């Protein structure tokens, strides 16, 4: 089971590498765990679900690694991505 410490470790050690729309691809992954894939947005960033909610919904290590490869990160308590 994933916890915040493990998720942070994966994101901190990630080597982002993607082809395509990393925001859209990440939202597709997150849609397996939440219906509220976009929680908010600013000028050049989108915020998705609260990390604790994703942990409660049993996000897999594989999906966290995919998000990290897509250059997603934790901002405050949310997963986020620059667009």
C-alpha positions as CSV (number, residue, x, y, z in Angstrom):
1,X,0.0,0.0,0.0
2,X,1.2,3.5,-0.8
3,X,1.7,6.2,1.7
4,X,2.7,9.9,1.4
5,X,6.3,9.2,2.2
6,X,6.6,6.6,-0.6
7,X,4.8,8.8,-3.1
8,X,7.1,11.8,-2.3
9,X,10.1,9.5,-2.7
10,X,8.9,8.4,-6.1
11,X,8.3,12.0,-7.3
12,X,11.6,13.3,-5.8
13,X,13.6,10.6,-7.6
14,X,11.7,10.6,-10.9
15,X,13.4,11.2,-14.2
16,X,10.5,12.7,-16.2
17,X,10.3,11.4,-19.8
18,X,7.1,11.5,-21.8
19,X,5.7,11.8,-25.3
20,X,2.4,13.6,-25.8
21,X,0.2,15.6,-23.5
22,X,1.5,14.9,-20.0
23,X,-1.4,16.7,-18.3
24,X,-4.1,14.8,-20.2
25,X,-2.3,11.4,-19.8
26,X,-2.0,12.0,-16.1
27,X,-5.6,13.0,-15.8
28,X,-6.5,9.7,-17.5
29,X,-4.5,7.8,-14.9
30,X,-6.1,9.8,-12.0
31,X,-9.6,9.2,-13.4
32,X,-9.3,5.6,-12.1
33,X,-9.3,6.9,-8.6
34,X,-11.5,10.0,-8.6
35,X,-14.3,11.6,-10.5
36,X,-12.9,15.1,-9.7
37,X,-9.7,14.9,-11.8
38,X,-9.4,18.7,-11.9
39,X,-9.8,20.4,-8.6
40,X,-8.4,23.8,-9.7
41,X,-6.2,25.7,-12.1
42,X,-4.0,28.7,-12.3
43,X,-2.2,30.4,-15.2
44,X,0.0,27.4,-16.1
45,X,-0.9,24.7,-13.7
46,X,-3.7,22.3,-12.9
47,X,-4.4,20.7,-9.5
48,X,-6.0,17.3,-9.3
49,X,-7.0,15.2,-6.3
50,X,-5.7,15.4,-2.7
51,X,-2.9,12.9,-2.2
52,X,-4.5,11.5,0.9
53,X,-7.7,10.7,-1.0
54,X,-5.7,8.9,-3.7
55,X,-4.0,6.9,-0.9
56,X,-7.4,6.0,0.5
57,X,-8.5,5.0,-3.0
58,X,-5.4,2.7,-3.1
59,X,-3.4,4.4,-5.9
60,X,-0.8,1.9,-7.1
61,X,2.9,2.4,-7.1
62,X,2.9,1.7,-10.8
63,X,0.5,4.6,-11.4
64,X,2.5,6.9,-9.1
65,X,5.6,6.1,-11.2
66,X,3.7,6.8,-14.4
67,X,2.6,10.2,-13.0
68,X,6.1,11.0,-12.0
69,X,7.4,10.1,-15.5
70,X,4.8,12.5,-16.9
71,X,6.2,15.3,-14.7
72,X,3.4,15.4,-12.2
73,X,4.2,16.5,-8.6
74,X,2.8,17.3,-5.2
75,X,1.8,20.9,-4.7
76,X,0.5,21.5,-1.1
77,X,-1.7,18.4,-0.7
78,X,-2.7,18.0,-4.3
79,X,-1.2,16.3,-7.3
80,X,-0.4,19.0,-9.9
81,X,1.0,19.4,-13.4
82,X,2.2,22.3,-15.4
83,X,0.3,22.8,-18.7
